[in-house]
Amino acid sequence: MLRYINRKTGALCEEKVYGGKTLSLLYGDGFWSKIFYRTLLPLVARLPLFSIIYGWVQKSPSSRSKVAPFIRAYDIDSTEFVTQDFRSFNDFFIRKLKPSRRPIVEDFNVAVMPADGRYFVYPQFEQFTIKGQQFDLEGFLNDPFYARRFRTGSMVIARLCPVDYHRFHFPCDGLAETPQLINGPLYSVNPIALQRRFAILSENKRVITEIESELFGTVLFVEIGATAVGSIKQTFKPNQVVHKGQEKGYFEFGGSCIVLLFEENRIVFDADLVANTKQGFETLVKFGESLGTAVYK
């Protein structure tokens, strides 16, 4: 059972997991799960053919018939959509929302949530232990210089479920550089999988963008692919000034994950996010809401 705290209501909620039985089979502790984990799963995660075929199916016109039942099953608010005329399931998955339904916090010294999702925040992660497991920052960033620079900094992990809005946005103003691709497999980033092996985040395909912000210093924005997410699309123009709330890109079909890294003493996360993380609960938050406040230098 996966539980999270809804920021809007403060309630502790149980997550309806899309494909939960399959995830439990592949990442669980049962006999067959262990067999699949050691044999089938590495093939599925490391061979792009699976994600390519699965993505093609979700983009086919026939997949459109899945949209209405999916919306009903997961209580998705369709009044938020810019359009309800979807050509395929993937077209629905990468839907745009009405700007009025995701207002951006206007305070100039506040960074905002980059996406709808379930969040953990770590004000300091220099011990490299997250969820009881060692986190290899150098392996995650694939860069020893970056690792030294951010090892005493702050970290945000945003998990996007298949039911979520899957476009992502800049958390602050700044100069966004050219995204750097680190190729890798596509394991699930669902907590069921991460509880078994958190190192998945340092192995999966990921894209790193450096943002130079006057208020928040150097910020690293990392998109992480996952099972059936073979495509991370960037929609912004690199090496130009970007603004808080501006769209950065989107994930095509599947669950996925975003990580933000801040340098030491550049941001103070909102108290409720920190408290929920300490209790071991993710916080369900919408894009555009407050993430934290800049620390003035």
C-alpha positions in Angstrom: 0.0 0.0 0.0 1.4 3.4 -1.1 0.3 6.4 1.0 1.0 10.1 0.5 -0.2 13.4 2.0 -2.4 15.6 -0.1 -1.1 19.1 0.5 -4.4 20.8 -0.3 -6.4 18.8 2.3 -3.7 17.6 4.6 -5.2 14.1 4.4 -3.2 10.9 4.3 -4.3 9.1 1.2 -3.8 5.7 -0.4 -2.6 5.8 -4.0 -4.4 4.0 -6.8 -1.5 2.5 -8.6 -1.7 2.1 -12.4 -0.4 -1.4 -13.2 0.1 -2.2 -9.5 -0.2 -6.0 -9.9 2.5 -6.0 -12.6 4.8 -3.8 -10.5 4.3 -6.1 -7.5 5.1 -9.1 -9.6 8.3 -7.6 -11.0 9.6 -5.8 -7.9 8.0 -7.7 -5.0 9.5 -10.2 -2.6 7.7 -13.3 -3.7 9.4 -16.3 -5.4 8.3 -15.5 -8.9 9.0 -11.8 -8.4 12.6 -12.7 -7.6 12.8 -14.8 -10.7 11.4 -12.1 -12.9 13.5 -9.5 -11.3 16.7 -11.3 -12.1 15.8 -12.5 -15.6 13.0 -10.8 -17.4 13.2 -7.3 -15.9 16.7 -6.5 -17.0 15.8 -7.4 -20.6 12.7 -5.2 -20.6 14.5 -2.3 -18.9 17.6 -2.3 -21.1 16.2 -3.1 -24.5 14.6 0.0 -26.0 12.5 -2.1 -28.3 9.9 -2.7 -25.6 9.4 1.0 -24.9 9.4 1.7 -28.6 6.7 -0.8 -29.3 4.7 0.2 -26.2 5.0 3.8 -27.2 3.8 3.1 -30.7 0.7 1.3 -29.4 -0.2 4.3 -27.1 0.1 6.6 -30.2 -2.1 4.5 -32.4 -5.6 5.9 -33.2 -7.2 2.8 -31.7 -5.7 3.6 -28.2 -8.0 6.6 -28.1 -10.8 4.3 -26.8 -8.8 3.9 -23.5 -9.0 7.6 -22.6 -12.5 7.9 -21.3 -12.3 4.8 -19.1 -9.0 5.9 -17.7 -10.3 9.3 -16.8 -13.3 7.7 -15.0 -11.1 5.1 -13.2 -8.7 7.6 -11.8 -11.1 10.5 -11.2 -9.2 12.9 -13.4 -10.7 16.4 -13.7 -11.3 16.8 -17.4 -12.4 20.4 -16.9 -8.7 21.3 -16.6 -7.9 20.2 -20.1 -7.3 22.8 -22.9 -9.0 20.3 -25.2 -10.8 17.0 -24.9 -10.3 16.0 -28.5 -7.5 13.5 -28.2 -6.2 11.5 -31.2 -4.6 8.7 -29.1 -3.9 7.7 -25.5 -0.5 9.4 -25.7 -2.1 12.6 -27.0 -4.2 12.5 -23.8 -1.1 11.7 -21.7 0.8 14.8 -22.9 -2.3 17.0 -22.6 -2.0 20.7 -21.9 -3.9 22.3 -19.0 -5.7 25.7 -18.8 -3.3 28.2 -17.2 -6.0 29.3 -14.8 -6.0 25.9 -13.3 -2.3 26.0 -12.4 -1.6 29.6 -11.1 2.0 30.4 -10.5 3.1 31.8 -7.2 4.1 35.3 -8.0 6.5 36.1 -5.1 9.8 36.7 -6.9 11.8 35.0 -4.2 9.8 31.7 -4.3 10.7 28.7 -6.4 7.7 26.7 -7.6 6.9 23.0 -8.2 8.0 22.0 -11.6 5.2 19.5 -12.2 2.2 17.8 -10.7 3.5 14.9 -8.6 4.4 13.4 -5.3 7.4 15.1 -3.7 10.2 14.3 -1.3 12.5 17.2 -0.3 15.9 16.9 1.4 17.4 20.2 2.7 20.7 18.5 3.2 21.7 15.1 1.7 25.4 15.0 2.3 25.1 11.6 4.0 23.9 10.2 0.7 21.3 8.0 2.4 17.8 8.3 1.1 15.0 5.9 2.1 17.6 3.9 4.0 19.8 3.3 0.9 23.1 4.9 -0.2 22.6 7.4 -3.0 25.5 7.7 -5.5 25.4 11.4 -6.4 28.5 11.1 -8.7 27.0 8.2 -10.6 23.6 10.0 -10.8 25.2 13.1 -12.3 27.9 11.2 -14.2 30.2 14.1 -13.3 32.6 14.3 -10.4 32.7 18.1 -10.6 28.9 18.4 -10.2 29.0 15.8 -7.4 31.5 17.8 -5.4 29.5 21.0 -6.0 26.1 19.7 -4.9 27.0 17.1 -2.3 26.2 19.5 0.6 23.2 21.0 -1.3 19.5 20.3 -1.3 17.5 17.8 -3.3 13.9 17.5 -4.6 12.4 14.3 -6.0 9.1 14.6 -7.8 7.4 11.3 -8.9 4.9 11.6 -11.7 2.3 8.8 -12.0 0.6 7.8 -15.3 -2.5 9.6 -14.0 -0.7 13.0 -13.7 -0.3 15.9 -16.0 3.1 15.1 -17.7 4.5 18.4 -18.8 7.2 19.9 -16.6 8.2 23.5 -16.0 11.0 25.7 -14.8 11.0 26.3 -11.0 12.6 29.7 -11.2 13.9 32.4 -13.5 17.4 31.9 -15.0 19.6 31.1 -18.0 18.9 27.5 -19.0 21.8 25.7 -20.8 21.7 22.9 -23.3 20.3 19.6 -21.9 22.8 16.8 -21.5 21.6 13.2 -22.1 22.9 10.3 -20.0 21.6 7.1 -21.6 20.5 4.2 -19.5 17.8 1.5 -18.9 14.2 2.2 -18.1 13.3 0.6 -14.8 10.1 1.7 -13.0 10.5 4.7 -10.6 7.4 3.7 -8.6 8.1 3.4 -4.8 7.6 -0.3 -5.1 10.6 -0.5 -7.3 12.7 2.2 -5.5 12.2 0.5 -2.1 13.9 -2.5 -3.5 16.7 -0.6 -5.2 17.0 3.2 -5.0 20.0 3.1 -7.4 17.5 2.9 -10.2 17.6 6.7 -10.2 21.3 6.7 -11.0 20.9 4.1 -13.7 17.9 5.1 -15.7 18.0 7.3 -18.8 18.1 10.9 -17.7 18.6 14.4 -19.0 20.4 17.2 -17.0 19.9 20.9 -17.6 21.9 23.5 -15.7 20.0 26.7 -14.8 21.9 29.8 -13.7 19.6 31.7 -11.4 20.3 35.1 -9.8 18.3 34.2 -6.8 18.9 30.4 -6.4 22.4 30.0 -7.8 23.1 27.0 -10.0 20.2 24.7 -10.2 20.3 21.3 -11.9 17.0 20.1 -13.4 17.1 16.3 -14.1 14.4 14.4 -16.0 14.5 10.6 -15.5 12.8 8.2 -17.8 11.1 5.0 -16.6 9.4 1.9 -17.9 7.6 2.7 -21.2 9.0 6.3 -21.1 11.4 6.1 -24.0 11.0 9.8 -24.9 11.8 12.9 -22.9 10.8 15.9 -25.0 12.3 19.4 -24.5 10.2 22.3 -25.7 12.3 25.3 -24.5 15.1 27.0 -26.4 18.5 26.3 -24.7 21.0 29.1 -23.8 18.3 31.6 -23.3 16.6 33.3 -20.3 13.6 31.3 -19.0 11.0 32.2 -16.5 9.3 30.6 -13.5 6.5 28.4 -14.7 7.5 28.4 -18.3 7.1 25.0 -19.9 10.4 23.1 -20.2 9.2 19.9 -21.8 7.1 16.7 -21.4 7.4 12.9 -20.8 5.6 10.6 -23.3 3.6 7.7 -21.9 4.5 6.1 -18.6 5.5 7.0 -15.0 8.5 9.2 -14.6 10.5 11.3 -12.2 12.1 14.8 -11.9 15.0 15.6 -9.6 16.1 19.2 -8.7 19.4 19.9 -7.1 20.3 23.2 -5.4 23.6 24.3 -4.0 24.1 24.6 -0.3 22.2 27.4 1.5 20.4 28.6 -1.6 16.8 27.5 -0.8 14.6 26.9 2.3 12.0 24.3 1.5 8.4 24.9 2.7 8.0 23.5 6.2 5.1 21.1 5.3 7.2 19.4 2.6 10.1 18.9 5.0 7.9 17.5 7.8 6.1 15.1 5.5 9.4 13.8 4.1 10.8 13.2 7.6 7.7 11.1 8.3 8.4 9.1 5.2 5.4 10.4 3.2 5.5 12.0 -0.2 3.4 15.2 -0.6 1.0 15.4 -3.5 1.4 18.9 -5.0 0.4 20.7 -8.2 2.6 22.5 -10.6 3.1 26.2 -9.8 2.6 25.9 -6.0 5.4 27.0 -3.6 8.5 24.8 -3.3 10.7 27.0 -1.2 12.2 30.5 -0.7 15.5 31.8 -1.8 18.3 32.4 0.7 19.9 35.8 0.1 23.6 36.0 -0.3 
